[in-house]
């Protein structure tokens, strides 16, 4: 059985995701699909619009055979570690033959050779990145510019490569490929060109494919029905149920109270010990709080934002603060060790067969319920799930402990 792995957030699952799923199976000739999906909080430092369980249900309804959770330790990280954690889980299953990801370029021609050069991050690359950071670039731009400068063969080639790497899916795809190299993986990569909507497009276009950003904006401002043309019927049905139950939609402002309480009760030294609080941001946070006219998360992000610090970087920082993610236990050395387990969110009948094979092939413990394992990454997952449940429109105590009470989804 040939199996393709995909890395997803499904926030929520929309028509573009369905297209990627279908093309991934078509291009790779795969019989089964394994998805590694972020849990309650996402790579850009945002809460998911619906719970991980609801989003896993969407994945299974589309045809995914095995849905695995990306630990929050990796899910809320810059591209390098997000990609590394996800690819490491796919590798650890022992049953995934290939990886398919979306990109703006739709080809591996340039980024695959580049990934091999970047896999062993050199001191020269770090120096080039630091140089551009001092010039005021944000990290993604600095990384892309440094890589282009080191490995472009001419001025036009450098300019082209830099432009290529400023596109978010190309950049993330590069980090998937770097992760495969670093892991010495046997998984074969493929890429599918994004069509119509781009990753950050805030508004839908004329087609039935819109970005997840645009769809979330529509749901939050106009309601679920207005977003219906851009999602499969099963996503609409699941979202409708979640909204009626008071479990969705979830957004940053619903976490204002725990976030602001943490910010107001921590000293600058305590904030500085937390992940992504860098270069004096602990002082900028406290000054910005004092100057706010309205105590909202959005107002705080706007006050903090600069050319150097993107909204994504700041959202991740605030999320790490709220979840008490400290630098000491989530440093590069710890992250490089990789995920400590494979967490099952749901599976189909084909997925059940994959799980049977994984009893012999998996290089990490495969868990269905957290009581079966003690691990610091799992403790962070359980805390993140409880914090997320507390931010739902109508919090329910059963949701706080859902990880303990609810088994993986099955057909």
C-alpha positions as CSV (number, residue, x, y, z in Angstrom):
1,X,0.0,0.0,0.0
2,X,1.6,3.3,-1.1
3,X,1.0,6.1,1.4
4,X,1.3,9.9,1.0
5,X,1.8,12.2,3.9
6,X,0.4,15.7,4.1
7,X,0.9,18.5,6.7
8,X,-2.3,20.4,7.4
9,X,-4.1,22.8,9.7
10,X,-7.6,22.8,8.1
11,X,-8.6,26.0,9.6
12,X,-11.2,25.2,8.3
13,X,-11.0,22.6,5.6
14,X,-12.0,24.2,2.3
15,X,-12.3,23.5,-1.4
16,X,-8.6,24.3,-2.0
17,X,-7.7,21.6,0.5
18,X,-9.9,19.1,-1.3
19,X,-8.1,19.9,-4.5
20,X,-4.7,19.4,-2.9
21,X,-5.8,16.1,-1.4
22,X,-7.0,14.8,-4.7
23,X,-4.0,15.9,-6.7
24,X,-1.7,14.5,-4.0
25,X,-3.2,11.0,-4.5
26,X,-3.2,11.4,-8.3
27,X,0.4,12.7,-8.6
28,X,1.9,10.2,-6.2
29,X,-0.3,7.2,-7.0
30,X,-1.0,6.7,-3.3
31,X,-3.6,4.3,-2.0
32,X,-3.7,6.0,1.5
33,X,-3.2,9.4,3.0
34,X,-1.7,10.2,6.4
35,X,-2.3,13.8,7.6
36,X,-0.3,15.5,10.4
37,X,-2.5,18.2,11.7
38,X,-1.9,21.0,14.2
39,X,-4.0,20.9,17.4
40,X,-5.8,23.8,19.0
41,X,-3.2,26.5,18.2
42,X,-1.6,27.1,14.8
43,X,1.7,28.0,13.2
44,X,0.8,31.7,12.8
45,X,0.1,31.9,16.5
46,X,-3.6,31.8,16.3
47,X,-6.3,29.6,17.9
48,X,-8.0,27.3,15.4
49,X,-11.5,28.4,14.4
50,X,-12.8,24.9,15.4
51,X,-11.5,22.2,17.7
52,X,-8.9,19.7,16.6
53,X,-11.5,17.0,16.9
54,X,-13.9,18.8,14.6
55,X,-11.1,19.5,12.1
56,X,-10.0,15.8,12.2
57,X,-13.5,14.9,11.4
58,X,-13.4,17.1,8.4
59,X,-10.2,15.4,7.3
60,X,-11.7,11.9,7.6
61,X,-14.8,13.0,5.8
62,X,-12.7,14.2,2.9
63,X,-10.9,10.8,2.7
64,X,-7.8,11.1,4.9
65,X,-7.1,7.6,6.3
66,X,-5.1,8.5,9.4
67,X,-5.0,11.9,11.1
68,X,-2.2,12.5,13.6
69,X,-1.7,15.5,15.9
70,X,1.4,17.7,15.6
71,X,2.3,18.5,19.2
72,X,1.9,22.2,20.2
73,X,5.7,22.2,20.9
74,X,6.1,22.2,17.1
75,X,2.7,23.5,15.8
76,X,3.3,27.0,17.2
77,X,6.8,27.6,15.8
78,X,8.6,29.3,12.9
79,X,8.6,27.3,9.6
80,X,11.9,25.5,10.4
81,X,10.6,23.7,13.5
82,X,7.0,23.4,12.4
83,X,8.2,21.5,9.3
84,X,10.7,19.5,11.2
85,X,8.2,18.3,13.8
86,X,5.6,17.4,11.1
87,X,8.1,15.6,8.8
88,X,9.6,13.7,11.8
89,X,6.2,12.3,12.7
90,X,5.6,11.1,9.2
91,X,9.0,9.5,9.1
92,X,8.4,7.9,12.5
93,X,5.3,6.1,11.3
94,X,7.4,3.9,9.1
95,X,4.5,3.6,6.7
96,X,4.7,6.9,4.7
97,X,6.3,6.7,1.3
98,X,6.0,10.2,0.0
99,X,5.2,13.8,1.1
100,X,3.0,16.2,-0.8
101,X,2.9,19.9,-0.1
102,X,1.5,23.0,-1.8
103,X,3.7,25.7,-3.3
104,X,3.4,28.8,-5.4
105,X,6.1,27.5,-7.8
106,X,4.6,24.0,-8.3
107,X,8.1,22.6,-8.8
108,X,11.0,21.2,-6.8
109,X,13.5,22.2,-9.4
110,X,15.1,25.1,-7.4
111,X,14.2,24.4,-3.8
112,X,15.2,20.8,-3.7
113,X,18.9,21.4,-4.5
114,X,18.8,24.5,-2.2
115,X,17.4,22.3,0.7
116,X,20.4,20.0,0.4
117,X,22.8,23.0,0.7
118,X,20.9,24.4,3.7
119,X,20.3,21.2,5.6
120,X,23.5,21.6,7.6
121,X,23.1,25.2,8.6
122,X,26.5,26.8,8.3
123,X,28.0,29.6,10.4
124,X,28.1,31.6,7.2
125,X,24.3,31.3,6.7
126,X,23.7,32.3,10.4
127,X,26.0,35.3,9.9
128,X,24.2,36.4,6.7
129,X,20.8,36.1,8.5
130,X,22.0,38.1,11.5
131,X,23.4,40.8,9.2
132,X,19.9,41.2,7.6
133,X,18.1,41.2,10.9
134,X,20.3,44.1,12.0
135,X,19.3,45.9,8.9
136,X,15.7,45.7,10.1
137,X,14.4,42.6,8.1
138,X,12.0,40.2,9.8
139,X,13.3,36.7,10.1
140,X,11.5,35.0,7.1
141,X,12.8,37.8,4.8
142,X,16.2,37.6,6.3
143,X,16.4,33.8,5.9
144,X,15.3,34.0,2.3
145,X,17.7,36.8,1.4
146,X,20.6,35.1,3.1
147,X,20.0,31.8,1.4
148,X,19.6,33.5,-2.0
149,X,22.8,35.5,-1.5
150,X,24.8,32.4,-0.6
151,X,23.5,30.0,-3.2
152,X,22.4,32.2,-6.1
153,X,24.9,32.0,-9.0
154,X,24.4,35.5,-10.4
155,X,22.6,38.8,-9.6
156,X,19.5,37.8,-11.6
157,X,19.5,34.3,-10.0
158,X,19.9,35.8,-6.5
159,X,17.0,38.2,-7.1
160,X,14.8,35.4,-8.5
161,X,15.6,33.0,-5.6
162,X,14.9,35.7,-3.1
163,X,11.6,36.5,-4.6
164,X,10.8,32.7,-4.7
165,X,11.5,32.3,-1.0
166,X,9.4,35.3,0.0
167,X,6.3,33.3,-1.0
168,X,5.0,31.6,2.1
169,X,4.3,28.1,0.7
170,X,7.6,28.0,-1.2
171,X,9.4,28.9,2.0
172,X,7.5,26.3,4.1
173,X,8.1,23.7,1.4
174,X,11.8,24.4,1.5
175,X,11.8,23.7,5.2
176,X,9.9,20.4,4.6
177,X,12.7,19.4,2.3
178,X,15.4,20.5,4.7
179,X,13.7,18.4,7.4
180,X,13.8,15.3,5.1
181,X,17.5,15.9,4.5
182,X,18.2,16.4,8.2
183,X,16.3,13.2,9.1
184,X,18.0,11.2,6.4
185,X,14.4,10.3,5.3
186,X,13.5,7.8,2.6
187,X,10.3,9.8,2.0
188,X,10.0,11.1,-1.6
189,X,8.8,14.8,-1.8
190,X,6.2,16.1,-4.3
191,X,4.7,19.6,-4.6
192,X,1.4,20.7,-6.0
193,X,0.9,24.3,-7.3
194,X,-1.5,26.4,-5.4
195,X,-4.4,27.6,-7.5
196,X,-6.5,30.8,-7.5
197,X,-6.2,31.9,-3.8
198,X,-2.9,32.5,-2.1
199,X,-2.1,31.7,1.5
200,X,-2.8,35.2,3.0
201,X,-5.5,36.5,0.7
202,X,-7.9,38.3,3.0
203,X,-10.8,38.2,0.5
204,X,-12.2,35.5,-1.8
205,X,-11.8,35.8,-5.6
206,X,-14.3,34.8,-8.3
207,X,-13.8,31.1,-8.0
208,X,-15.0,28.6,-5.4
209,X,-11.5,28.5,-3.9
210,X,-10.6,31.0,-1.3
211,X,-7.9,31.1,1.3
212,X,-8.5,29.9,4.8
213,X,-7.8,33.5,6.0
214,X,-10.6,34.8,3.8
215,X,-13.0,32.1,4.9
216,X,-12.4,32.8,8.5
217,X,-12.9,36.5,7.9
218,X,-16.3,35.8,6.2
219,X,-17.4,33.4,9.0
220,X,-16.5,35.9,11.7
221,X,-18.0,39.0,10.0
222,X,-20.9,37.6,7.9
223,X,-21.7,34.2,9.3
224,X,-21.2,30.6,8.2
225,X,-23.7,30.7,5.3
226,X,-21.7,33.4,3.5
227,X,-18.7,31.1,3.5
228,X,-20.6,28.1,2.2
229,X,-19.5,28.4,-1.5
230,X,-15.9,28.0,-0.5
231,X,-16.1,24.8,1.5
232,X,-17.3,21.2,0.9
233,X,-20.7,20.3,2.4
234,X,-19.2,18.2,5.1
235,X,-17.1,21.1,6.4
236,X,-20.2,23.3,6.4
237,X,-22.2,20.6,8.3
238,X,-19.5,20.1,10.9
239,X,-19.0,23.9,11.4
240,X,-22.7,24.4,11.7
241,X,-22.9,21.8,14.4
242,X,-19.9,23.2,16.3
243,X,-21.3,26.8,16.2
244,X,-24.7,25.6,17.4
245,X,-23.1,23.7,20.3
246,X,-21.1,26.8,21.4
247,X,-17.7,25.3,20.5
248,X,-17.0,27.6,17.5
249,X,-16.0,29.9,16.0
250,X,-13.0,30.5,18.2
251,X,-10.7,33.6,17.7
252,X,-8.0,35.5,19.6
253,X,-10.2,37.9,21.5
254,X,-11.8,35.1,23.4
255,X,-8.4,34.6,25.1
256,X,-8.0,38.2,26.1
257,X,-8.6,37.7,29.8
258,X,-6.0,34.9,30.4
259,X,-3.5,36.6,28.1
260,X,-3.8,40.1,29.7
261,X,-3.8,38.6,33.2
262,X,-0.5,36.9,32.4
263,X,1.0,40.0,30.9
264,X,0.0,42.2,33.8
265,X,1.2,39.8,36.5
266,X,4.6,39.0,35.0
267,X,7.7,41.1,35.4
268,X,9.9,41.9,32.4
269,X,12.4,39.3,33.6
270,X,9.7,36.6,33.8
271,X,8.4,37.5,30.3
272,X,11.9,37.5,28.9
273,X,12.3,33.8,30.0
274,X,9.4,32.8,27.7
275,X,9.7,31.7,24.1
276,X,10.0,34.3,21.3
277,X,10.3,37.2,23.8
278,X,13.5,38.5,22.3
279,X,15.5,41.7,21.9
280,X,13.8,43.7,24.6
281,X,10.2,42.8,23.6
282,X,9.3,42.2,27.2
283,X,9.7,46.0,27.8
284,X,7.9,46.9,24.6
285,X,5.0,44.7,25.7
286,X,4.6,46.5,29.0
287,X,4.9,49.9,27.5
288,X,2.3,49.0,24.8
289,X,-0.1,47.8,27.5
290,X,0.1,51.1,29.3
291,X,-0.6,53.0,26.1
292,X,-3.6,51.0,24.9
293,X,-6.9,52.8,24.5
294,X,-8.8,49.5,24.2
295,X,-7.7,46.3,26.0
296,X,-8.0,44.0,23.0
297,X,-5.6,41.5,21.6
298,X,-5.8,43.1,18.2
299,X,-5.0,46.6,19.6
300,X,-2.0,45.1,21.5
301,X,-0.7,43.4,18.3
302,X,-1.1,46.7,16.4
303,X,0.8,48.5,19.1
304,X,3.6,45.9,19.1
305,X,4.0,45.6,15.3
306,X,7.0,47.0,13.6
307,X,8.7,46.3,10.3
308,X,11.0,43.9,12.1
309,X,8.3,42.1,14.1
310,X,5.6,40.7,11.9
311,X,2.1,40.0,13.3
312,X,2.7,36.3,13.0
313,X,5.9,36.5,15.1
314,X,4.0,38.6,17.7
315,X,1.0,36.3,17.8
316,X,3.3,33.3,18.4
317,X,5.0,35.3,21.2
318,X,1.7,36.1,22.9
319,X,0.6,32.5,22.6
320,X,3.9,31.2,24.1
321,X,3.4,33.7,27.0
322,X,-0.2,32.6,27.6
323,X,0.8,28.9,27.5
324,X,3.9,29.5,29.6
325,X,6.3,28.0,27.0
326,X,9.8,28.8,28.4
327,X,13.0,29.1,26.4
328,X,14.9,26.7,28.7
329,X,12.7,23.6,27.9
330,X,11.9,24.5,24.2
331,X,15.4,25.5,22.9
332,X,16.9,24.4,19.6
333,X,18.6,21.4,21.2
334,X,15.4,20.1,22.6
335,X,13.4,20.8,19.4
336,X,16.1,19.0,17.4
337,X,15.3,15.8,19.4
338,X,12.0,15.7,17.5
339,X,8.5,14.7,18.7
340,X,8.3,12.1,21.5
341,X,5.2,10.2,20.3
342,X,2.6,9.7,17.6
343,X,-0.8,10.9,18.7
344,X,-3.8,9.5,16.8
345,X,-6.8,11.8,16.3
346,X,-8.8,9.6,13.9
347,X,-8.6,6.9,11.3
348,X,-10.6,5.1,8.6
349,X,-10.7,1.4,7.9
350,X,-7.6,1.8,5.7
351,X,-6.1,3.8,8.6
352,X,-6.8,0.9,10.9
353,X,-4.6,-1.2,8.6
354,X,-1.9,1.4,8.7
355,X,-2.0,1.5,12.5
356,X,-1.6,-2.3,12.6
357,X,1.5,-2.0,10.4
358,X,2.8,0.8,12.6
359,X,2.9,-1.6,15.6
360,X,6.0,-3.1,13.9
361,X,7.3,-0.1,11.8
362,X,6.8,3.0,14.1
363,X,9.9,4.3,15.8
364,X,7.9,6.3,18.4
365,X,5.1,5.3,20.8
366,X,1.7,5.4,19.1
367,X,-0.9,6.7,21.6
368,X,-4.7,7.0,21.4
369,X,-5.2,8.4,24.9
370,X,-2.7,10.5,26.9
371,X,-2.9,8.4,30.0
372,X,-0.7,5.9,28.2
373,X,2.4,8.1,28.3
374,X,4.3,10.7,30.3
375,X,6.2,13.2,28.2
376,X,6.7,17.0,28.6
377,X,5.5,17.6,25.0
378,X,2.3,15.7,25.9
379,X,1.8,17.8,29.0
380,X,2.0,20.9,26.9
381,X,-0.6,19.5,24.5
382,X,-3.0,18.8,27.4
383,X,-2.5,22.3,28.8
384,X,-3.1,23.8,25.3
385,X,-6.3,21.8,24.9
386,X,-7.6,23.0,28.2
387,X,-6.8,26.6,27.5
388,X,-8.4,26.3,24.1
389,X,-11.6,24.8,25.6
390,X,-11.8,27.7,28.0
391,X,-11.8,30.1,25.1
392,X,-14.7,28.5,23.3
393,X,-17.8,30.6,23.0
394,X,-19.6,28.5,25.6
395,X,-17.0,26.6,27.6
396,X,-17.9,23.1,28.7
397,X,-16.0,21.2,31.5
398,X,-16.2,18.1,29.4
399,X,-14.2,19.8,26.7
400,X,-11.4,20.7,29.2
401,X,-10.8,17.0,29.6
402,X,-11.8,15.9,26.2
403,X,-8.3,14.4,25.5
404,X,-8.8,12.0,28.4
405,X,-12.5,11.2,27.7
406,X,-12.8,11.0,24.0
407,X,-11.3,8.2,21.9
408,X,-9.9,8.8,18.3
409,X,-12.6,9.3,15.7
410,X,-13.5,6.3,13.6
411,X,-15.9,5.6,10.7
